[in-house]
Amino acid sequence: MEGADARARLERATRHVAPGLPRQRDPSGSGTAPGRGGQRVVATAVRPRTSTVDRSRALQFGIAGGLLVIPLGQLWLSVISGSRDLGIDWFMYRLAALEWMQTGSFYTPEQLAGPYVLLTWQPLYPPVVLPLLAVFAHLPDALWWIVPGGLYLAALYRMRPQGWWLPATVAVFVLTSGLYPWWYGQPTIWLFPAIAWGLLLGGWAVFVLLKPSLFPFALIGMHRRSWSLTLAAFVAVSVPFGTLWMDWYRALDNSDQTVWYSLWQVPMLFVPIVAYLGRRRAISTPLGTTSAAPPVGLGRVAARLPSRLTRGTQVLGRRT
């Protein structure tokens, strides 16, 4: 019985020695096992590598989580205080889109008649935003937040900012009031995933032109072919609105605002840019470069085989 126990312990121990070499029972029970070329390998137990706590990483996550408490606390206070302005911009634009589908007019008569002071319920986006508004006007309201939010989070997850870039990304979001457009349901929320995926893929950034005053962000990835194709599609969708573009210009010219009225939103649009600068480069490749996809399945096994054989030979040489 003791000999059988010794052989079992020997077999378990040899699993950690020289990967790639055949495991064989030692009939003599002497504590060694025959290997290749008649050499004998002494079986020794290999202790697993102890894991250490990355204090720096924990601190980075702690700071990021602490910063997120600020906007989440503001959100909670607004909810419990009975605030009624949640999604107010979205509901206004949804009604304007439905009005356009019925009458063909997107801007109010006051906007087109003469000088006026811009009010919350008066649209000032260009008519090219209408297809987006019209689609979501016939869907559950929650999707207006879920779809762009999901696209945005998916892009940030793919970037996965490393090191101190993670708390830096959260800090930019908090300090620039990045929660503001999401709370009110402004069409600006679609610009965040457009910029994020534009950094990763190129073409998406064209959708920033939904708000022309922020057009510099639309140039992200313009050296890619996908950007040119997306721009061509965007122009093709814009052309049929014809006279509505003139109405938009009149509404903007008559208002007390200028074409630069949304410049205050520029800092918050740097959130995906900061995340991209600190991205995990093994997953997200810099724009303009290409990289081979990592091997998977049998390809991964084949890629690791030479290193395993080399490692096994080195272990065998040290133990003989």
C-alpha positions as CSV (number, residue, x, y, z in Angstrom):
1,M,0.0,0.0,0.0
2,E,2.9,2.4,0.9
3,G,4.5,1.7,-2.5
4,A,1.3,2.5,-4.4
5,D,1.0,5.8,-2.4
6,A,4.6,6.7,-3.3
7,R,4.0,6.0,-6.9
8,A,0.8,8.1,-6.9
9,R,2.7,11.0,-5.3
10,L,5.5,10.7,-7.8
11,E,3.0,10.8,-10.7
12,R,1.3,14.0,-9.3
13,A,4.7,15.7,-8.8
14,T,6.0,14.9,-12.2
15,R,3.1,16.9,-13.8
16,H,5.0,20.0,-12.8
17,V,8.3,18.9,-14.4
18,A,9.3,19.4,-18.0
19,P,6.1,20.1,-19.9
20,G,6.0,18.2,-23.1
21,L,7.9,15.1,-21.8
22,P,6.0,11.8,-21.4
23,R,4.9,11.0,-17.9
24,Q,5.8,7.4,-17.0
25,R,5.4,5.4,-13.9
26,D,8.6,4.3,-12.1
27,P,8.3,0.6,-11.5
28,S,11.1,0.7,-9.0
29,G,9.4,3.2,-6.8
30,S,12.7,4.9,-6.2
31,G,11.4,8.5,-6.5
32,T,12.6,9.0,-10.1
33,A,11.0,8.5,-13.4
34,P,12.6,7.6,-16.7
35,G,12.6,10.4,-19.4
36,R,13.9,10.6,-22.9
37,G,17.3,9.1,-23.8
38,G,17.4,6.9,-20.7
39,Q,17.8,9.9,-18.4
40,R,16.1,10.0,-15.1
41,V,14.1,13.0,-13.9
42,V,13.9,13.5,-10.1
43,A,10.3,14.4,-9.2
44,T,10.0,17.4,-7.0
45,A,6.8,19.3,-6.0
46,V,6.6,22.8,-7.4
47,R,4.8,25.3,-5.2
48,P,2.3,27.5,-6.9
49,R,3.4,31.1,-7.4
50,T,1.9,33.3,-4.6
51,S,-0.2,36.2,-5.7
52,T,0.5,39.7,-4.4
53,V,-1.9,42.5,-4.1
54,D,-1.2,45.3,-6.6
55,R,-1.6,48.3,-4.3
56,S,-1.1,50.8,-7.0
57,R,-4.0,49.2,-9.1
58,A,-6.2,49.1,-6.0
59,L,-5.5,52.8,-5.4
60,Q,-6.3,53.7,-9.0
61,F,-9.7,51.8,-8.8
62,G,-10.4,53.4,-5.4
63,I,-9.8,56.9,-6.7
64,A,-12.0,56.2,-9.8
65,G,-14.7,54.8,-7.7
66,G,-14.6,57.7,-5.3
67,L,-14.9,60.2,-8.1
68,L,-17.9,58.4,-9.5
69,V,-19.6,58.9,-6.1
70,I,-20.0,62.6,-6.9
71,P,-22.2,62.3,-10.1
72,L,-24.0,59.3,-8.7
73,G,-24.8,61.2,-5.5
74,Q,-26.1,64.2,-7.6
75,L,-28.2,61.8,-9.6
76,W,-29.7,60.2,-6.4
77,L,-30.4,63.6,-4.8
78,S,-32.2,64.7,-8.0
79,V,-34.4,61.5,-7.9
80,I,-35.4,61.7,-4.3
81,S,-36.1,65.4,-4.5
82,G,-38.7,64.7,-7.1
83,S,-37.0,66.5,-10.0
84,R,-39.1,66.6,-13.1
85,D,-36.4,67.6,-15.6
86,L,-35.1,64.0,-16.3
87,G,-35.2,63.5,-20.1
88,I,-36.8,66.9,-20.7
89,D,-34.7,67.5,-23.9
90,W,-35.5,64.1,-25.3
91,F,-39.3,64.5,-24.8
92,M,-39.1,67.9,-26.5
93,Y,-37.2,66.6,-29.5
94,R,-39.5,63.5,-29.7
95,L,-42.5,65.8,-30.0
96,A,-40.7,68.0,-32.6
97,A,-39.9,64.9,-34.7
98,L,-43.5,63.7,-34.6
99,E,-44.6,67.2,-35.6
100,W,-42.2,67.1,-38.5
101,M,-43.6,63.7,-39.6
102,Q,-47.1,65.2,-39.6
103,T,-46.6,68.7,-41.0
104,G,-43.1,68.7,-42.5
105,S,-42.0,71.6,-40.1
106,F,-39.3,71.0,-37.5
107,Y,-38.7,74.5,-36.2
108,T,-41.3,76.6,-34.5
109,P,-43.0,79.7,-36.2
110,E,-41.4,82.0,-33.6
111,Q,-37.9,80.7,-34.6
112,L,-38.5,81.5,-38.3
113,A,-40.4,84.8,-37.8
114,G,-37.7,87.0,-36.4
115,P,-35.3,87.5,-33.4
116,Y,-36.1,85.5,-30.4
117,V,-34.6,84.2,-27.1
118,L,-33.9,80.5,-27.3
119,L,-36.1,78.5,-25.0
120,T,-35.6,74.9,-23.8
121,W,-38.4,73.5,-25.9
122,Q,-37.2,75.0,-29.2
123,P,-35.0,72.7,-31.4
124,L,-31.8,74.1,-32.8
125,Y,-30.2,70.9,-34.2
126,P,-29.8,70.6,-38.0
127,P,-32.5,68.6,-39.9
128,V,-30.1,65.7,-40.5
129,V,-30.8,64.6,-36.9
130,L,-34.5,64.0,-37.8
131,P,-34.1,60.3,-39.0
132,L,-32.5,59.5,-35.6
133,L,-35.3,61.2,-33.7
134,A,-38.0,59.8,-35.9
135,V,-36.9,56.2,-35.3
136,F,-36.6,56.5,-31.5
137,A,-39.9,58.5,-31.3
138,H,-41.6,55.2,-32.1
139,L,-39.6,53.1,-29.7
140,P,-39.7,52.8,-25.9
141,D,-38.2,56.0,-24.3
142,A,-35.6,54.0,-22.4
143,L,-33.8,53.0,-25.6
144,W,-32.9,56.6,-26.2
145,W,-30.4,56.2,-23.3
146,I,-29.7,52.4,-23.5
147,V,-28.5,52.3,-27.1
148,P,-25.9,55.1,-27.0
149,G,-25.0,54.2,-23.5
150,G,-24.3,50.6,-24.4
151,L,-22.3,51.6,-27.4
152,Y,-20.3,54.0,-25.3
153,L,-19.5,51.5,-22.6
154,A,-18.6,48.9,-25.1
155,A,-16.0,51.2,-26.6
156,L,-14.6,52.1,-23.2
157,Y,-14.4,48.5,-22.3
158,R,-12.5,47.7,-25.5
159,M,-10.1,50.6,-24.7
160,R,-9.7,49.6,-21.0
161,P,-7.5,52.5,-19.9
162,Q,-4.6,51.3,-17.9
163,G,-2.8,52.6,-14.9
164,W,-3.5,56.2,-13.8
165,W,-5.4,56.8,-17.1
166,L,-8.4,55.1,-15.5
167,P,-8.9,57.7,-12.7
168,A,-7.9,60.4,-15.2
169,T,-10.7,59.4,-17.5
170,V,-13.2,59.4,-14.6
171,A,-11.9,62.7,-13.4
172,V,-12.5,64.3,-16.8
173,F,-16.0,62.9,-16.8
174,V,-16.8,64.3,-13.3
175,L,-15.1,67.7,-13.7
176,T,-16.7,68.5,-17.0
177,S,-20.3,67.5,-15.8
178,G,-20.4,64.6,-18.2
179,L,-23.6,63.4,-16.7
180,Y,-25.5,66.5,-17.7
181,P,-26.5,65.6,-21.3
182,W,-27.4,62.1,-20.2
183,W,-29.7,63.4,-17.5
184,Y,-31.6,65.7,-19.8
185,G,-31.5,63.2,-22.7
186,Q,-29.9,65.6,-25.2
187,P,-29.0,64.3,-28.6
188,T,-25.4,65.1,-27.6
189,I,-25.3,61.7,-25.9
190,W,-24.8,60.1,-29.3
191,L,-21.6,62.1,-29.8
192,F,-19.8,60.2,-27.1
193,P,-20.0,56.7,-28.7
194,A,-19.4,58.4,-32.1
195,I,-16.1,59.8,-30.9
196,A,-15.1,56.6,-29.0
197,W,-15.7,54.3,-31.9
198,G,-14.3,56.8,-34.3
199,L,-11.0,56.5,-32.4
200,L,-11.1,52.7,-32.7
201,L,-12.6,52.3,-36.2
202,G,-12.5,55.6,-37.9
203,G,-15.9,56.2,-39.6
204,W,-18.1,56.7,-36.6
205,A,-16.7,60.1,-35.8
206,V,-18.6,61.6,-38.8
207,F,-21.8,61.5,-36.7
208,V,-20.4,64.4,-34.6
209,L,-21.7,66.5,-37.5
210,L,-25.1,66.1,-35.9
211,K,-23.9,69.1,-34.0
212,P,-21.9,71.2,-36.5
213,S,-20.5,73.5,-33.9
214,L,-18.4,70.5,-32.6
215,F,-17.2,69.6,-36.1
216,P,-13.4,69.3,-35.3
217,F,-14.2,66.0,-33.4
218,A,-15.7,64.7,-36.7
219,L,-12.3,64.7,-38.3
220,I,-11.1,61.8,-36.1
221,G,-10.0,58.9,-38.3
222,M,-10.4,60.9,-41.5
223,H,-7.4,59.1,-43.0
224,R,-9.3,55.9,-43.1
225,R,-11.4,54.8,-46.0
226,S,-14.3,54.0,-43.7
227,W,-14.4,57.7,-42.7
228,S,-14.8,58.8,-46.3
229,L,-17.6,56.2,-46.9
230,T,-19.4,57.3,-43.8
231,L,-19.2,60.9,-44.8
232,A,-20.6,60.1,-48.2
233,A,-23.5,58.3,-46.6
234,F,-24.1,61.2,-44.2
235,V,-24.2,63.7,-47.0
236,A,-26.6,61.5,-49.0
237,V,-29.0,61.4,-46.0
238,S,-28.7,65.2,-45.5
239,V,-29.5,66.3,-49.1
240,P,-33.2,65.3,-49.2
241,F,-34.0,67.8,-46.4
242,G,-33.5,70.6,-48.8
243,T,-35.4,73.7,-47.6
244,L,-35.2,72.6,-44.0
245,W,-31.5,73.5,-44.1
246,M,-32.5,77.1,-44.8
247,D,-35.0,77.0,-42.0
248,W,-32.3,75.8,-39.7
249,Y,-30.0,78.6,-40.7
250,R,-32.8,81.1,-40.1
251,A,-33.7,79.7,-36.7
252,L,-30.0,79.9,-35.7
253,D,-29.5,83.4,-37.1
254,N,-32.7,84.7,-35.5
255,S,-31.9,83.3,-32.0
256,D,-29.8,84.9,-29.4
257,Q,-27.2,82.1,-29.8
258,T,-24.3,81.7,-32.3
259,V,-23.0,78.7,-34.1
260,W,-20.6,78.3,-31.2
261,Y,-23.3,78.1,-28.6
262,S,-22.3,74.5,-27.6
263,L,-18.6,75.1,-27.0
264,W,-19.1,74.5,-23.3
265,Q,-19.6,70.8,-24.2
266,V,-16.2,70.4,-25.7
267,P,-14.4,69.4,-22.5
268,M,-16.7,66.5,-21.7
269,L,-16.1,65.1,-25.2
270,F,-12.5,64.5,-24.2
271,V,-13.5,61.6,-21.9
272,P,-13.2,59.0,-24.7
273,I,-10.0,60.6,-26.0
274,V,-8.4,60.3,-22.6
275,A,-9.5,56.7,-22.3
276,Y,-8.1,56.0,-25.8
277,L,-4.7,57.5,-24.9
278,G,-4.5,55.1,-21.9
279,R,-6.0,52.1,-23.7
280,R,-4.7,48.6,-23.4
281,R,-2.6,48.4,-26.6
282,A,-2.7,44.7,-26.8
283,I,-6.4,44.9,-27.5
284,S,-6.9,48.3,-29.2
285,T,-4.4,49.0,-32.0
286,P,-3.4,52.7,-32.6
287,L,-5.1,54.3,-35.6
288,G,-3.3,53.8,-38.9
289,T,-1.6,50.5,-37.8
290,T,-2.4,46.9,-38.2
291,S,-1.7,43.9,-36.1
292,A,-2.2,40.2,-36.4
293,A,-5.0,38.7,-34.3
294,P,-3.7,36.5,-31.4
295,P,-3.9,32.8,-32.2
296,V,-6.9,30.9,-30.7
297,G,-7.8,27.2,-30.4
298,L,-5.3,24.9,-32.1
299,G,-3.4,27.9,-33.3
300,R,-2.6,29.0,-29.8
301,V,-1.4,25.5,-28.9
302,A,0.8,25.4,-31.9
303,A,2.2,28.8,-31.1
304,R,3.1,27.8,-27.5
305,L,4.5,24.4,-28.4
306,P,8.1,25.5,-29.3
307,S,8.5,27.4,-26.0
308,R,7.1,24.5,-24.0
309,L,9.6,22.1,-25.6
310,T,12.5,24.5,-25.0
311,R,11.4,25.0,-21.4
312,G,11.1,21.2,-20.9
313,T,14.6,20.6,-22.3
314,Q,16.1,23.2,-20.0
315,V,14.5,21.7,-17.0
316,L,15.6,18.2,-18.0
317,G,19.2,19.5,-18.4
318,R,19.2,21.1,-14.9
319,R,17.9,18.0,-13.2
320,T,20.3,15.4,-14.8
